[in-house]
Amino acid sequence: MARQEWLMSLKVGDVVTRLLAGEIPVKITITSVDDEFIHANPFGPNEEGWKFRRSNGAEVDEELGWDGITMTGSYLILPH
């Protein structure tokens, strides 16, 4: 399955891997999705988590200046 196809197929409840700093894998659960973003959290839907672009899987964090296009600190990886 192609990367973008995989990202577009993610749904609430799916468990995926966030690769932090390109080295540290963290299992997280998808808590919501919309046309532009995937929201996920390792602790469940009632805790603050992360936002990723559906187009490329890159994390968006406005506080850190990560737009998920030109800058990011983590991204979702395809399962093996």
C-alpha positions as CSV (number, residue, x, y, z in Angstrom):
1,M,0.0,0.0,0.0
2,A,1.3,3.5,-0.9
3,R,2.1,5.8,2.0
4,Q,-0.5,8.4,1.1
5,E,-3.1,5.7,0.6
6,W,-2.2,4.3,4.0
7,L,-2.5,7.7,5.7
8,M,-5.9,8.3,4.1
9,S,-7.2,4.9,5.3
10,L,-6.4,5.5,9.0
11,K,-9.5,5.7,11.3
12,V,-10.3,6.3,15.0
13,G,-9.0,3.5,17.1
14,D,-6.1,2.4,14.8
15,V,-2.8,2.1,16.6
16,V,0.2,3.5,14.7
17,T,3.8,4.4,15.3
18,R,5.0,7.9,15.6
19,L,8.8,8.2,14.9
20,L,10.1,11.0,17.1
21,A,13.2,12.8,15.9
22,G,13.6,10.0,13.2
23,E,14.7,7.5,15.9
24,I,12.3,7.0,18.8
25,P,9.2,4.9,18.0
26,V,6.1,5.6,20.1
27,K,2.8,3.7,19.7
28,I,-0.2,6.0,19.6
29,T,-3.9,5.6,19.0
30,I,-5.8,7.6,16.4
31,T,-8.5,9.7,18.3
32,S,-10.0,11.6,15.3
33,V,-9.5,12.3,11.6
34,D,-10.7,15.0,9.2
35,D,-9.9,15.9,5.7
36,E,-6.6,17.5,6.6
37,F,-5.4,16.1,9.9
38,I,-5.0,12.9,11.9
39,H,-5.1,13.4,15.7
40,A,-3.5,10.8,17.9
41,N,-2.6,10.1,21.5
42,P,-0.8,7.3,23.4
43,F,-3.1,7.7,26.4
44,G,-6.6,7.8,24.8
45,P,-9.1,10.3,23.4
46,N,-9.4,12.5,26.6
47,E,-5.8,13.5,26.8
48,E,-3.9,16.0,24.7
49,G,-2.0,14.4,21.8
50,W,-0.5,15.2,18.4
51,K,-1.7,16.4,15.0
52,F,-0.3,15.0,11.8
53,R,-1.0,16.0,8.1
54,R,-3.0,13.3,6.3
55,S,-1.1,14.2,3.1
56,N,2.3,13.2,4.4
57,G,2.1,12.0,8.0
58,A,4.3,14.8,9.4
59,E,3.5,16.3,12.8
60,V,2.1,19.8,13.1
61,D,2.9,21.7,16.3
62,E,2.2,25.4,16.1
63,E,3.9,26.1,19.4
64,L,7.2,24.6,18.1
65,G,6.8,26.2,14.6
66,W,6.2,22.8,12.9
67,D,3.9,23.1,9.9
68,G,4.3,19.5,8.8
69,I,5.4,20.7,5.4
70,T,8.7,22.6,5.8
71,M,9.4,21.6,9.4
72,T,8.4,18.7,11.7
73,G,9.8,16.7,14.6
74,S,8.0,13.4,14.1
75,Y,6.0,11.5,11.5
76,L,3.8,8.5,11.3
77,I,5.5,5.4,9.8
78,L,4.0,2.5,7.8
79,P,3.6,-0.8,9.7
80,H,6.0,-3.5,8.6
